[in-house]
Amino acid sequence: MIAWAGLMVTLAGCTGQGPLPMDAGGQLFARALDDIADLYIEPVTSRRLAVSGAARLSRLDDKLGVSDAFGAGFSGALALTYDGRDIGLYALPADTNSREWGALIVTLIATAKQASPRLAALPQATIEKAVFGGMTAALDRFSHYSAPDTARDQRAARDGFGGIGITFDTNAPVLRVAAVSPQSPADRAGIRPEDQIVAIDGVTTAGCSQDDAIHQLRGPIGSAVAVRVLRSGGAEARELRLHRALVTVPTVTMSRVGNIAVFRIASFNRSTTQRIAEGLAEAGRQTGGHLAGIVLDLRGNPGGLLDQAVSLADLFIHAGPIVSTVGRHPASHQYFAAAGHSIAPSTPLVVLINGGSASASEIVAAALQDAGRAVVVGSSSFGKGTVQTVLRLPNDGELILTWARLVAPSGYSLQTHGVVPTLCTADLGDDERSLDIGLQRVAAVSSAAGLSPRPRAALDEPAWSELRRACPGRRTSPAIDLKLAERVLANPKLYSEALQNLPAATPLARGTPGPGRPEGRPEPALTDLDRTLSSHSR
């Protein structure tokens, strides 16, 4: 039995002092606990989260310990120790009382600081990060906390930011411009690649890191910033006064092989679909209205915004389902279908995927494959079939929570299954012989189409494992993928044959998961599919 003589004991039920006060820290933790309990894909109690979070304090000072305590008349309490000494005993609030658990975490931190000089010397943000890390460790691997600085950068990548529209050369020892966004303040002011930024708001950039310079150049949209620019080979720098505008990180690059447009999509942010639509219009002009085919290269694309994945697929599908989401919260049951405003509903289309294609990439590939709209080439995608919602916390950090699973139009879950390509290149090299083998597989796909293969939504787990083993995902982006895509698109007969093995999509009932959705806790996977829900953002 533990001896608690002389021990500081707090909380109602231990001292009769009433509930702990709710300060800003308590409100922060209580908000997070409440959000997780409300939105997370599986039921979880505030008790489990709070205890897991408090236990992470030991990572900041290994002399600290947090554990359940029994004895001394307590059927259940939380014990705080330091260097083997008992320094606190706390009665446990009700499992679901997020307010009292939030207050208890603040009290534990305050008591721990009194005993631990190491903890007392740390910034509050570091302590918060540790506690939130412990909380989300009790969830799946895609649920996590982002501290305020990281969260601000993530919001900028997703939604855009106030800036002047330049990208720095990461390999240069000085602040050399690598690219300028079209129609941005920098572009309109005449800043060009190879120019050097030598001062920002009158302060020299000598010795300034790129990260520091980036944060100095960013600011509220419409606000002014002065930059001194030295042209490559020039002798004298010029002073420019620019007004910041909304800038989104470029995620799309376009190239052209004859009359075939190739779009490399690195991720999905607020501007992705718009950039693709603009690129399609430009490719149409460049080819005189005779665009023979489109390649969407999603290899290595880890995902991004759900609405952008849906709107991108919508560019190519005239009608029918795109994806459904299902979870524990009623609002997570959603159905997304083509709006009937596609701009390229019939142009031959190939999608490239690999083992690094996840989340939003898999939504697009599955939707186009199930609709019989595209030939998918490459190796099996990752199989990250969960949706995360992004919640802004009172400290300006973010809580990213898994709240739904993704269901492909034909009814199978994308979680762990992913997208298996129509034409597999996982075992091929980049030589001419490999290209010939790939083209032979088109004919094999065509001859197998009449065998009525078993619908993927009807596959059990052993069958899925067998299907994925036949075309294992690989992280590389071999040239054979694009070569095969070009050859298929250049030959209408080959393209038609490759499409024949694609089953027609089975429309899902609005708001329902469709057939073949596995039950139980989802398996962890690779990366986030961030989705900001206006109705749940705080």
C-alpha positions in Angstrom: 0.0 0.0 0.0 1.2 3.5 -0.9 1.9 5.9 2.0 0.4 9.3 1.3 1.2 11.0 4.6 1.9 14.7 4.1 1.0 14.4 0.4 -0.6 17.4 -1.4 -4.1 16.2 -2.4 -6.4 18.2 -4.7 -9.8 18.0 -6.4 -13.3 17.7 -5.1 -13.7 14.4 -3.3 -10.2 14.5 -1.9 -10.2 17.9 -0.1 -13.7 19.1 -0.5 -12.4 22.3 -2.1 -14.7 22.1 -5.1 -13.8 21.9 -8.8 -10.5 23.2 -10.1 -10.5 26.7 -11.6 -10.7 26.8 -15.4 -8.0 29.1 -16.7 -6.9 29.5 -20.4 -4.8 26.3 -20.2 -7.7 24.3 -18.8 -9.9 25.7 -21.5 -7.4 24.7 -24.2 -7.1 21.1 -23.0 -10.9 20.9 -22.4 -11.6 22.1 -25.9 -9.3 19.4 -27.4 -10.8 16.7 -25.2 -14.3 17.7 -26.1 -13.5 17.9 -29.9 -11.9 14.4 -29.8 -14.8 12.9 -28.0 -17.2 14.5 -30.4 -15.5 13.9 -33.8 -13.0 11.1 -33.6 -13.9 8.1 -35.7 -14.0 5.7 -32.7 -15.4 6.4 -29.2 -12.8 7.5 -26.7 -13.1 8.9 -23.2 -11.5 12.1 -21.8 -10.0 10.0 -19.1 -8.0 7.8 -21.5 -6.8 10.9 -23.4 -5.9 13.0 -20.4 -4.0 10.2 -18.7 -2.1 9.5 -21.9 -1.3 13.2 -22.3 -0.2 13.7 -18.7 2.1 10.7 -18.9 4.1 12.4 -21.7 5.4 14.9 -19.1 8.0 12.2 -18.3 9.5 12.7 -21.7 10.4 16.3 -20.7 11.9 15.2 -17.4 12.3 11.4 -16.9 12.1 11.9 -13.1 8.4 12.7 -13.4 5.9 9.9 -13.3 2.1 9.8 -13.8 0.2 6.6 -12.9 -3.1 5.3 -11.6 -3.0 5.0 -7.8 -4.9 2.6 -5.5 -4.9 2.5 -1.8 -5.2 4.9 1.1 -9.0 4.8 0.7 -9.0 5.7 -3.0 -10.6 3.2 -5.4 -9.1 5.2 -8.3 -6.8 8.2 -8.4 -4.0 9.7 -10.4 -0.6 9.8 -8.8 2.2 12.3 -9.7 5.7 11.4 -8.6 9.1 13.0 -9.0 12.4 11.2 -8.6 10.5 8.4 -6.8 8.8 10.8 -4.4 5.0 11.2 -4.2 4.1 14.9 -5.0 0.4 14.7 -5.9 -2.7 12.6 -5.7 -5.8 13.5 -7.6 -9.3 12.1 -7.6 -10.4 11.1 -11.1 -13.3 13.1 -12.7 -16.0 11.3 -14.6 -14.6 9.6 -17.7 -16.4 11.9 -20.1 -16.1 15.2 -18.1 -13.7 17.1 -20.5 -13.9 20.3 -18.5 -12.6 18.8 -15.2 -10.0 16.7 -17.0 -8.7 19.8 -18.7 -8.4 21.5 -15.4 -6.7 18.5 -13.9 -4.0 18.5 -16.6 -3.2 22.2 -15.8 -3.0 21.3 -12.1 -0.7 18.4 -12.8 1.6 20.6 -14.9 1.7 23.3 -12.2 2.6 20.8 -9.5 5.2 19.1 -11.8 6.8 22.5 -12.5 7.3 23.1 -8.7 9.2 19.9 -8.4 11.0 19.9 -11.7 13.4 22.7 -12.5 13.8 21.2 -16.0 10.1 21.4 -16.7 9.8 24.9 -15.1 12.4 26.2 -17.6 10.6 25.0 -20.7 8.2 27.3 -22.7 4.5 26.6 -22.2 4.2 25.7 -25.9 6.7 22.9 -25.5 4.7 21.4 -22.6 1.5 21.7 -24.5 3.0 19.9 -27.5 4.1 17.1 -25.2 0.7 16.7 -23.6 -1.2 16.8 -26.9 1.3 14.4 -28.3 0.3 12.0 -25.6 -3.4 12.5 -26.2 -3.2 11.8 -29.9 -0.9 8.8 -29.3 -4.0 7.2 -27.9 -5.7 7.6 -31.3 -4.7 6.4 -34.8 -1.4 7.5 -36.3 -3.0 10.1 -38.6 -4.4 12.1 -35.7 -1.9 14.5 -34.3 -1.3 18.0 -32.9 0.5 20.8 -34.6 2.0 23.6 -32.5 1.1 27.2 -33.5 4.2 27.9 -35.7 3.8 24.6 -37.6 0.0 25.1 -37.9 0.4 28.5 -39.5 2.7 27.0 -42.1 0.2 24.2 -42.7 -2.6 26.6 -43.1 -0.5 28.6 -45.6 0.2 25.4 -47.6 -3.5 24.4 -47.6 -5.3 27.7 -48.0 -2.8 30.2 -49.2 -1.2 33.2 -47.5 -0.5 36.9 -47.8 2.8 37.2 -49.7 4.5 38.5 -52.8 4.7 35.3 -54.8 8.3 34.2 -55.0 10.0 30.9 -54.3 13.6 30.8 -53.1 16.4 28.5 -54.5 17.0 26.1 -51.6 20.5 25.3 -52.8 21.7 28.9 -53.0 23.7 30.4 -50.0 21.8 33.7 -50.6 18.1 34.6 -51.0 18.0 33.9 -54.8 14.6 33.8 -56.5 13.9 30.4 -58.1 10.4 31.1 -59.4 7.8 33.8 -59.5 4.1 33.1 -59.4 2.3 34.5 -62.5 0.2 37.7 -61.8 1.6 37.9 -58.3 2.9 41.2 -56.7 6.4 40.2 -57.4 5.6 39.4 -61.1 3.9 42.7 -61.6 6.8 44.5 -60.0 9.2 42.9 -62.4 11.0 40.5 -60.1 12.4 37.5 -62.1 14.2 34.2 -61.4 17.9 34.6 -60.5 17.2 38.0 -58.8 18.5 38.2 -55.2 16.5 39.7 -52.3 19.2 41.7 -50.4 16.9 43.6 -47.9 13.4 43.3 -46.5 11.8 46.4 -44.9 15.2 48.1 -44.9 16.9 45.3 -43.0 19.7 43.5 -44.8 19.1 39.8 -45.5 22.8 38.9 -45.1 23.0 35.9 -42.8 19.2 35.6 -42.8 17.8 32.1 -43.2 15.2 31.3 -45.9 12.7 30.4 -43.2 13.1 33.8 -41.5 12.9 35.6 -44.8 9.8 33.8 -45.8 8.0 34.8 -42.6 9.1 38.4 -43.0 7.7 38.5 -46.6 4.4 37.0 -45.5 1.8 39.1 -43.8 -1.8 40.3 -44.0 -3.2 40.5 -47.5 -3.0 44.1 -48.7 -0.3 45.1 -46.3 2.9 46.6 -47.7 6.4 45.3 -47.7 9.6 46.9 -49.0 12.2 44.6 -50.8 15.6 45.5 -52.2 16.3 43.4 -55.3 19.6 42.9 -57.0 19.3 41.6 -60.6 21.7 38.8 -61.6 24.8 40.4 -63.1 23.6 43.9 -62.0 25.7 46.4 -60.1 23.0 48.3 -58.2 20.0 47.0 -56.3 16.5 48.6 -56.7 14.0 49.3 -54.0 10.4 48.0 -54.5 7.4 48.6 -52.4 4.9 45.7 -52.8 1.4 45.0 -51.4 0.9 41.4 -50.3 -1.8 39.3 -52.1 -3.2 35.9 -51.6 -0.6 33.4 -52.7 -1.1 29.6 -52.9 1.8 27.2 -53.2 2.0 25.8 -56.7 1.1 22.1 -56.7 0.7 21.5 -60.5 3.2 21.5 -63.3 2.3 20.9 -66.9 4.3 19.6 -69.8 3.4 18.4 -73.2 4.4 15.4 -75.3 3.1 16.2 -78.8 -0.7 16.5 -78.4 -0.7 14.9 -75.0 -0.8 17.1 -71.9 1.0 15.7 -68.8 0.0 17.2 -65.4 2.3 16.4 -62.4 0.3 17.0 -59.2 2.4 17.1 -56.1 -0.4 17.6 -53.6 -3.9 19.0 -53.2 -4.4 22.5 -51.9 -7.0 25.3 -52.6 -5.7 26.1 -56.1 -5.1 22.6 -57.5 -8.3 22.1 -59.5 -8.1 25.7 -60.8 -4.5 25.1 -62.0 -5.5 21.9 -63.8 -8.5 23.6 -65.4 -6.3 26.5 -66.5 -3.7 24.0 -67.8 -6.3 22.2 -69.8 -7.4 25.4 -71.5 -3.8 26.3 -72.2 -3.1 22.8 -73.6 -6.1 23.1 -75.8 -4.8 26.4 -77.2 -1.3 25.0 -77.7 -2.7 22.0 -79.7 -5.1 24.0 -81.7 -8.0 22.3 -80.1 -6.7 18.8 -80.9 -5.7 17.5 -77.5 -5.2 13.8 -78.0 -4.9 12.8 -74.4 -4.3 13.7 -70.7 -2.0 12.2 -68.1 -2.5 12.9 -64.4 0.7 12.0 -62.6 -0.2 11.3 -59.0 2.8 9.3 -58.1 4.2 10.2 -54.7 1.3 12.6 -54.0 0.4 12.2 -50.3 -3.0 13.8 -50.5 -4.4 17.1 -49.3 -7.9 18.7 -49.4 -10.9 16.4 -49.9 -12.9 19.0 -51.8 -10.1 19.5 -54.3 -9.9 15.7 -55.0 -13.6 15.8 -55.6 -13.6 18.9 -57.8 -10.6 17.5 -59.8 -12.4 14.2 -60.6 -15.4 16.3 -61.5 -13.5 17.9 -64.3 -13.4 14.6 -66.1 -16.7 12.8 -65.1 -19.9 14.0 -66.5 -22.2 12.2 -64.0 -22.0 9.6 -61.3 -20.5 9.1 -57.9 -17.0 10.2 -56.9 -16.5 9.1 -53.3 -18.5 8.6 -50.0 -17.3 9.1 -46.5 -18.6 7.3 -43.4 -17.7 7.7 -39.7 -19.2 7.9 -36.2 -20.3 11.6 -36.3 -23.5 12.1 -38.3 -21.9 14.9 -40.4 -19.2 12.5 -41.5 -21.7 10.5 -43.7 -21.4 12.3 -47.0 -21.8 11.5 -50.6 -20.0 13.3 -53.4 -21.1 13.0 -57.1 -20.2 14.8 -60.3 -22.0 18.1 -60.7 -22.5 17.7 -64.5 -20.1 20.5 -65.4 -17.1 18.6 -66.6 -14.7 20.3 -69.0 -13.0 17.2 -70.4 -15.6 14.4 -70.1 -14.3 12.4 -73.1 -10.7 13.2 -73.8 -8.6 10.0 -73.3 -7.2 10.0 -69.8 -4.4 8.0 -68.0 -3.7 8.3 -64.3 -0.3 7.3 -62.9 0.0 6.1 -59.3 2.5 4.3 -57.1 3.0 3.3 -53.5 3.3 6.9 -52.4 0.0 7.9 -53.8 -2.4 8.3 -50.9 -5.7 9.8 -49.7 -6.8 12.5 -52.1 -4.8 10.9 -54.9 -6.6 7.6 -54.3 -10.0 9.3 -54.4 -9.2 10.7 -57.8 -7.7 7.4 -59.2 -10.5 5.3 -57.8 -13.3 7.6 -59.0 -11.9 7.7 -62.6 -11.2 4.0 -62.6 -14.6 3.0 -61.3 -16.3 5.3 -63.8 -14.5 3.7 -66.7 -13.1 7.1 -67.4 -9.3 6.5 -67.1 -6.7 3.8 -67.5 -4.7 3.6 -64.3 -1.0 2.8 -64.8 1.8 2.1 -62.3 1.9 0.2 -59.0 -0.7 -0.2 -56.2 -1.4 3.0 -54.2 -0.8 3.2 -50.5 -4.2 2.5 -49.1 -4.8 5.5 -46.9 -8.5 5.5 -46.8 -9.3 7.8 -43.9 -10.3 11.5 -43.7 -8.9 14.0 -41.2 -10.7 17.1 -40.0 -8.6 20.1 -39.0 -9.6 21.9 -35.9 -8.1 25.3 -34.8 -7.4 25.5 -31.1 -7.5 28.6 -28.9 -3.7 28.7 -28.8 -3.6 28.9 -32.6 -2.4 25.4 -32.9 -4.3 22.7 -34.8 -5.8 19.3 -33.9 -6.0 17.0 -36.8 -8.4 14.1 -36.2 -9.4 11.1 -38.2 -13.1 11.3 -38.5 -14.3 9.2 -41.5 -13.4 6.4 -43.9 -13.4 6.6 -47.7 -15.5 4.4 -49.9 -14.9 4.2 -53.6 -17.8 4.5 -56.1 -17.9 0.8 -56.7 -18.3 0.2 -53.0 -15.0 -0.9 -51.6 -13.1 0.7 -48.8 -9.9 2.5 -49.7 -8.4 1.9 -46.3 -5.5 -0.6 -46.7 -6.9 -1.7 -50.1 -6.0 1.4 -52.1 -6.2 1.5 -55.9 -4.8 -1.4 -57.9 -3.8 -0.2 -61.4 -5.4 -1.4 -64.6 -1.9 -1.8 -66.1 0.8 -2.8 -63.6 4.4 -1.8 -64.1 5.7 -2.8 -60.6 7.9 -5.5 -62.1 9.0 -3.7 -65.2 12.2 -1.8 -66.0 12.6 1.2 -68.2 13.9 -0.5 -71.4 12.2 -1.2 -74.7 11.6 -4.8 -73.7 9.7 -3.7 -70.6 7.6 -1.3 -72.8 6.7 -4.2 -75.1 5.7 -6.3 -72.1 3.5 -3.5 -70.8 1.8 -3.1 -74.2 1.2 -6.8 -74.3 -0.6 -6.5 -71.0 -3.1 -4.2 -72.6 -4.2 -7.1 -74.9 -4.2 -9.4 -71.9 -6.5 -7.0 -70.0 -8.8 -6.9 -73.0 -9.0 -10.6 -73.4 -9.7 -11.0 -69.6 -12.5 -8.4 -69.7 -15.0 -10.9 -70.9 -14.4 -13.2 -67.9 -16.5 -11.0 -65.6 -13.9 -10.6 -62.8 -15.2 -10.6 -59.3 -16.2 -7.0 -58.3 -13.7 -5.4 -55.9 -16.4 -4.5 -53.4 -17.1 -8.2 -53.0 -13.5 -9.2 -52.3 -12.6 -10.5 -48.8 -9.3 -9.6 -47.1 -7.4 -12.6 -48.4 -8.5 -11.8 -52.0 -7.5 -8.2 -51.5 -4.1 -9.3 -50.3 -3.7 -11.5 -53.3 -4.7 -8.7 -55.7 -2.2 -6.2 -54.1 0.6 -8.8 -54.1 0.1 -9.2 -57.8 1.0 -5.5 -58.2 2.9 -4.4 -55.1 3.3 -0.7 -54.5 6.7 0.9 -55.1 7.8 4.4 -54.2 9.8 5.1 -57.3 8.4 6.9 -60.4 9.9 5.0 -63.3 9.9 6.3 -66.8 8.1 3.2 -68.0 4.8 4.5 -66.5 4.8 7.7 -68.6 6.1 5.9 -71.7 3.3 3.3 -71.5 0.7 6.1 -70.9 1.9 7.9 -74.0 1.7 4.8 -76.2 -1.8 3.9 -74.9 -3.1 7.5 -75.5 -1.5 7.7 -78.9 -3.4 4.6 -80.1 -7.2 4.8 -79.8 -7.5 1.0 -80.2 -5.0 0.3 -77.3 -6.8 2.9 -75.1 -10.2 1.4 -75.8 -8.9 -2.1 -75.0 -7.3 -1.0 -71.7 -10.6 0.6 -70.6 -12.6 -2.6 -71.2 -11.5 -4.2 -67.9 -12.9 -1.3 -65.8 -16.2 -2.2 -64.1 -19.0 0.4 -64.3 -19.5 2.2 -61.0 -22.3 1.1 -58.8 -24.0 4.3 -57.5 -24.0 4.5 -53.7 -27.1 5.7 -51.9 -26.7 9.2 -50.6 -25.2 9.2 -47.2 -24.6 5.4 -47.0 -21.4 3.5 -47.0 -22.3 1.1 -49.8 -21.5 -2.6 -49.9 -18.2 -4.1 -48.9 -17.3 -1.6 -46.1 -15.2 -3.4 -43.5 -16.2 -2.9 -39.9 -14.0 -2.2 -36.9 -11.1 0.1 -36.2 -9.3 1.3 -39.3 -5.7 0.3 -39.8 -3.1 3.0 -39.7 -1.6 4.2 -42.9 0.7 6.8 -44.4 -0.3 10.5 -44.5 -3.0 13.1 -43.8 -5.9 13.9 -46.0 -6.6 17.2 -44.4 -10.2 18.4 -44.6 -11.3 21.7 -43.0 -15.0 21.5 -42.2 -16.5 24.9 -42.0 -19.2 23.6 -39.6 -16.6 22.2 -37.2 -13.7 24.7 -37.5 -13.2 26.7 -34.4 
